Structures are given as structure tokens and as C-alpha cells.
Amino acid sequence: MQNVKEYISQHKDRFINELIELLKIPSVSADPAYNQDVLNTADAVKESLEKAGCDKVEICETPGYPIVYGEKIIDLNLPTILVYGHYDVQPADPIELWDSPAFEPVIKKTDIHPEGAIFARGACDDKGQMYMHVKALEYMTSTGNLPCNVKFMIEGEEEVGSESLAWFVPRNKEKLANDVILISDTGMIANDIPSITTGLRGLSYVEVEVTGPNRDLHSGLYGGAVANPINILTQMIASLHDENNHITIPGFYDKVENLSREERNEMAKAPFSLEEYKAALDIEDVHGETGYTTNERNSIRPTLDVNGIWGGYTGEGAKTVIASKAYAKISMRLVPGQEWEEITELFKKHFESIAPKSVKVVVKPHHGGQGYVTPIDSIGYQAASKAYQETFGVTPIPQRSGGSIPIVALFEQELKSKTILMGFGLNSDAIHSPNEHFGVWNYLKGIETIPHFYKHFTELSK
């Protein structure tokens, strides 16, 4: 019976080419202009699951974009693994900062990926990592190495809040019943230092609108006499942090989990070079909440960041105008214990309260989700650790991530099962940014490692 490394070697070029074809489809869920492309991607995922060996595959309609469901049930007495991923991607903007078109994938060598990396929107987040599972299934079914049952749930709205998934999961608990959920939408420390994500931050995402005069005004005739919404907005945003970069919203930290010194010391064992970190980002120094290290700031502490800000004239040349309106999009990354709806309401109440009477403020909540922590003594974690040990030759490090996958908490609430986060991307892969990429080595290593998880989870479940 052919082993997984031999199978990958034999089919390597096809695996890469199939992913490249999937990456060519601009499945941007945030922009209605790409509606048909998102639907086309769902069709492509359905076809790939059928070819990989699923006995049943269907496109499940939702109030929004469809969910692709597939399954391969070999014995109801065996464990069932539910694989989650998403086929939608972030917008490519700003397009001018890409070295090559976002939806015209190219393979280029880099210092970190000397064997080459696939540059395209969605390469790492999450088409490349999702497709690892499809190809792992292909290997297991075609060689007779599938040790348990498998189900797939691939959605098209992760990048816009997974609203339809939250509708779908409670209505399909029997269909989605499983013993463990497996997700690859995270990363690892380095190619020679594998890690398993054991915690995720939650998210609250809002948009704010500040309105001053009822129309744009001439800055000479009205400047200094009427509130400028852009000036006001920037002042309000600046006040959301104090001199220690501590968030000033009343009640914001009330439910924040404070990790013990012992736990923080364990986290500090993960290899990290502050100088290399700064060099990779081309910055002179780091910035963040006083009293915490860089790795703590981006994993176990909550944050508040402006993701976009606009208003007035931003075209070529000059236009002397006081804008009627100014806008900003703001995300707050939350830690386990913080309820995202509560934080959203705290933000809204505070932001409205600090606005001067010279302007009107509207806060529009967008989406959010809870944080999540998975225990490292579970069968799922142990199986993942053994899988990494086999393919990487070292024991993976448990690591909390600064990112958010809001639906993980939903899965535990509705399906009563734990989630294992086996990511193969790197922090340098520029997800959500221009020039996103995914190492060819990482892609193939994921395909190699995933079948070992199936094997060990089945054995440990006996």
C-alpha cells in the first residue's frame, strides 16, 4: 500500500496546479460584484470533494452564500472527523501594492520559502489550507488508508462574519454530528518549529460615522467656525487608548482573563527574536500595551485597531473642503471571557458619549464572535501532536493565536465537540495583505500530516 509521501511525490504537480486553478476564481464575499465568482467557487469545491472520494456531496443553500457539505462514511462504529474550511477570500485591495495580480497565481522563491510559494489572494487564507484536506482525503480513499468517517463543511462567508453558517449549524446538528472538528485556518511558528493553536481571540467589528454640517463646506469660509468631522473623528479615536496603550472604554477589561505568571512563562518558551520581528516588518520598534511582551500583546491581550478611515477629498491635487461626514472601521480582538455583543455595546455607548455636541455619531455593529481555548490533554490534541511528530520529527508547541475564528465557539455550543487547529501557514505569508502567499512545502507538508491525525485519532478513540 502506497504511503502518503510517495503519493504526494507522484501527484505533486497536479496538487499544485489544482490549487492554482481554484485561486484564480475571485471569491470575494465582501463585494457583491463577485457574487457569481463566489458561487462558482462553491461548485469547484463540490467537484473536488467528489473526485477526492466523498460518497455524498451537496451544495446547501443558506440565506447567504451556500455551504458545501461532503461525507465519506465507512463505518458508523468508527469516529467521525468534521473538517471545516472556507472558500471565500478577502478583497485584494490595495491592488496597486501587489507585485503580481491577486487572482493570477504565480510561484516565486523567497528567503523563507526557497522551494517556492504560491502568491495569490486566498493562497494561505484559506483555499490552500482547506484544499490540503481535500487532497489528504484523496490519498486516504484512493489507497485504502481512511481509518474513520469524515465530513466536510466548507463555507463562503468566513471573511464577512459567517452569518449564514450560524444559521446553518443549529438546523443541521444531526448531519454535522462528529467526534472532533479539524480546522486549518491558522499558522505555525516556523517550518522547523511546528505548533498547534490552542487559543483564539474573539472579535467585535464596528463602523462609525461622524456627521457635522449638512453638506461639504469651503474650508476658507467655514474653517474654524464649524466642527470638522474628520478632525473630531481622529480625536475621538485617539482617546480610545491612554498613554500606556490601555483601552479606555469603561468596563472593557472587566471579564479579561489574566493568565498566571507560570502560564506566561510557558508561552515565553516559544522561539522568538524581537530583532528579526522588527526587521521583517521594517519598523524601528514595537508598540503596544505596557507590561506585556510582543507575543502576549498579540495573543492573550485584547486590542482595538482602526482598520480603515476616510472622509473628505482624497483624489489627486487639492480641494479645500470641510467634509460633511467622516467614517472609520474599527475591530476589537477579544480574549476568552469577553462577550463580543457586550463589548460592542460598551464601545457604542462610550463612543457616543465622548462626541461633542457639534457632531452627530452613529455606530454600526458589523459582526463578531467569541474567543476559544482548547485543552491540550484532549484526544484530539494528542492525535495532532503525534501527527506532527511523525512528519516534522519534533513535538509541536502549543500556542495561542491572535487571530479570530468566531465559529469555533459556535461549534462547541451547538455540536458539543472540540476543535483542533492544525495550521501550516506562517506569519510572513501576508494573509489579508497584498502579496499573500503559501509555501509549496507547507501545502504539501499539510497533505502529508493530516492523514496521520486521522490514524492517531482513531487509535486513541478506541
Secondary structure, 3 states (H helix, E strand, C coil): CCCHHHHHHHHHHHHHHHHHHHHCCCCECCCHHHHHHHHHHHHHHHHHHHHHCCCEEEEECCCCCCEEEEEECCCCCCCEEEEEEECCECCCCCHHHCCCCCCCCEEECCCCCCCCEEECCCCCCCHHHHHHHHHHHHHHHHHCCCCCEEEEEEECCHHHCCHHHHHHHHHCCCCCCCCEEEECCCECCECCECEEEEEECEEEEEEEEEECCCCCEEHHHHCCCCCCHHHHHHHHHHCCECCCCCECCCCCCCCCCCCCHHHHHHHCCCCCCHHHHHHHHCCCCCCCCCCCCHHHHCCCCCEEEEEEEEECCCCCCCCCEECCEEEEEEEEEECCCCCHHHHHHHHHHHHHHCCCCCCEEEEEEEEEECCEECCCCCHHHHHHHHHHHHHHCCCCEEEECCCCCCHHHHHHHHHCCCEEECCCECHHHCCCCCCCEEEHHHHHHHHHHHHHHHHHHHHHCC
